[in-house]
Amino acid sequence: MVFRGVITTALLRHGVVLGVVGSTLIFAIAHGFNIVFPAAVVAGLATTEIYRRSGSIWTAVVVHVVFNLPTIPVMVAAGMG
């Protein structure tokens, strides 16, 4: 909610490219420079663009949840969940 509701909204005031790319990079960096980084970039781009087009943070939240769902069984199988 912070990334889409606050950061994306603030950056979109400076243009679509800065808003989408900027908030995506901040989102991905917040997830860390690790194996998750590329997936965080993809998820960030998708949720940012969905938020921008729909105007609803809840649409982006639902997409984020759906994007993360497959990680739960993987983490459990790896003994991390």
Contacts in CASP RR format, 6 or more apart in sequence:
PFRMAT RR
TARGET T0000
AUTHOR 0000-0000-0000
METHOD contacts of the structure
MODEL  1
MVFRGVITTALLRHGVVLGVVGSTLIFAIAHGFNIVFPAAVVAGLATTEI
YRRSGSIWTAVVVHVVFNLPTIPVMVAAGMG
1 57 0 8 1.000
1 61 0 8 1.000
3 23 0 8 1.000
3 26 0 8 1.000
3 27 0 8 1.000
3 30 0 8 1.000
3 44 0 8 1.000
3 47 0 8 1.000
3 48 0 8 1.000
4 23 0 8 1.000
4 47 0 8 1.000
4 48 0 8 1.000
4 51 0 8 1.000
4 57 0 8 1.000
4 60 0 8 1.000
4 61 0 8 1.000
5 51 0 8 1.000
5 57 0 8 1.000
7 23 0 8 1.000
7 26 0 8 1.000
7 27 0 8 1.000
8 19 0 8 1.000
8 20 0 8 1.000
8 23 0 8 1.000
8 48 0 8 1.000
8 51 0 8 1.000
8 52 0 8 1.000
11 18 0 8 1.000
11 19 0 8 1.000
11 22 0 8 1.000
11 23 0 8 1.000
12 18 0 8 1.000
12 19 0 8 1.000
12 20 0 8 1.000
12 52 0 8 1.000
16 52 0 8 1.000
19 48 0 8 1.000
19 52 0 8 1.000
20 45 0 8 1.000
20 48 0 8 1.000
20 49 0 8 1.000
20 52 0 8 1.000
23 44 0 8 1.000
23 48 0 8 1.000
24 41 0 8 1.000
24 44 0 8 1.000
24 45 0 8 1.000
24 48 0 8 1.000
25 41 0 8 1.000
27 40 0 8 1.000
27 43 0 8 1.000
27 44 0 8 1.000
27 47 0 8 1.000
27 48 0 8 1.000
28 37 0 8 1.000
28 40 0 8 1.000
28 41 0 8 1.000
28 44 0 8 1.000
30 40 0 8 1.000
31 37 0 8 1.000
31 40 0 8 1.000
32 40 0 8 1.000
43 64 0 8 1.000
43 67 0 8 1.000
43 68 0 8 1.000
46 63 0 8 1.000
46 67 0 8 1.000
47 60 0 8 1.000
47 63 0 8 1.000
47 64 0 8 1.000
47 67 0 8 1.000
48 60 0 8 1.000
50 59 0 8 1.000
50 60 0 8 1.000
50 63 0 8 1.000
51 57 0 8 1.000
51 59 0 8 1.000
51 60 0 8 1.000
54 60 0 8 1.000
72 81 0 8 1.000
75 81 0 8 1.000
END
